[in-house]
Every structure is written in C-alpha cells, then in structure tokens.
Amino acid sequence: MSLALHIKASLELPTFIVNGYLEDLTNDDLFVRPAEKMNHLAWQLGHLIHSEHFHVTAVYPGTMPELPSGFKERYTTETAASDNPADFHSKAEYIQLIQEQRQGTLNVLSGLSDEELQNPSPETVRYLGPTIGCVFAGEATHWMMHAGQWAVIRRNLGKPPLY
C-alpha cells in the first residue's frame, strides 16, 4: 500500500468523528466553550479549516479551493474571545468548507508518489513533521485533538457520548 493511501485512511477517522459530533449540534451550540477561556467550537472549526488550507497550500501552492474573502482574519487569536455569532460562520457553512478543503487535500494527496511524500516539508509547516507526508498526516492529528474538546462540549450540552 502506498504512503498516500495510508495517509488517506488516517484522514477518514477524524472526518467520521467530526461529522458525528457536529450532526446534532445547532448554530448556538457552536458557541459553547469546553472550559472557561477555551475556544468555542465555531472558532475551532474556522481555525481547523484555515489551517488545513494553509498547510496544504504551503506545500503545494494554488492547489486548494479558495476560502471565502476575509476568512483567515475571522479566526485569529484575537477573535477567539468573541462570542458574537455575527463574527463567525454558520454550521452549514462550516460543513461545506470542511468538505471542500478535505476534498482539496485528498485531491492533492492522490497525485503524490511515495518519493514526493518523503521529501522535506517547507520550513513554514515543519512543526507538523520533517516530510511532506507528515504535513498531510498531521491534519488527522490536528482535527482529532480538537474533536476531543468537542466531546466535552457535547456532554456539557447533555448530548450522549458517541464514541
């Protein structure tokens, strides 16, 4: 099995978990924080969407679907403190953007050879690992880390555990 197929498979679990966790949440639920001073789910979703776009674009510029104008600016350290829904996107918009960005990631990944995936990662995203393959695999870890916080939000909202 190729490295690209292994990485693609590793991205399937967070996609499944994220979809399950979001399915029965409302737009208002996206503004619940897992704990005081932690980022609410709306900000985390925007952060994750922007991060995936940034990471893949850093490795292969011009290959990802464009994000809406001003998207990056809505998900900064400063905006994380806002609880104003007008400062963020709707659940439907997040879901659409998640799907678009993930499909962009998978499209790029599907065209890469094992040799390309073992090439050094750009310095700007080296925190995800030393190779291009690590950058793609890092998306699975990043999404799962945040999804773990959403389990807490779901429980605080009285939702049943899913996994």
Stockholm file with secondary structure:
# STOCKHOLM 1.0

chainA/1-163         MSLALHIKASLELPTFIVNGYLEDLTNDDLFVRPAEKMNHLAWQLGHLIHSEHFHVTAVYPGTMPELPSGFKERYTTETAASDNPADFHSKAEYIQLIQEQRQGTLNVLSGLSDEELQNPSPETVRYLGPTIGCVFAGEATHWMMHAGQWAVIRRNLGKPPLY
#=GR chainA/1-163 SS CCHHHHHHHHHHHHHHHHHHHHHTCCTGGGGCCSSTTSCCHHHHHHHHHHHHHHHHHHHSTTCSCCCCTTTGGGSSTTGGGCCCGGGSCCHHHHHHHHHHHHHHHHHHHHTCCHHHHTSBCCGGGGGGCSBHHHHHHHHHHHHHHHHHHHHHHHHHTTCCCCC
#=GC SS_cons         CCHHHHHHHHHHHHHHHHHHHHHTCCTGGGGCCSSTTSCCHHHHHHHHHHHHHHHHHHHSTTCSCCCCTTTGGGSSTTGGGCCCGGGSCCHHHHHHHHHHHHHHHHHHHHTCCHHHHTSBCCGGGGGGCSBHHHHHHHHHHHHHHHHHHHHHHHHHTTCCCCC
//
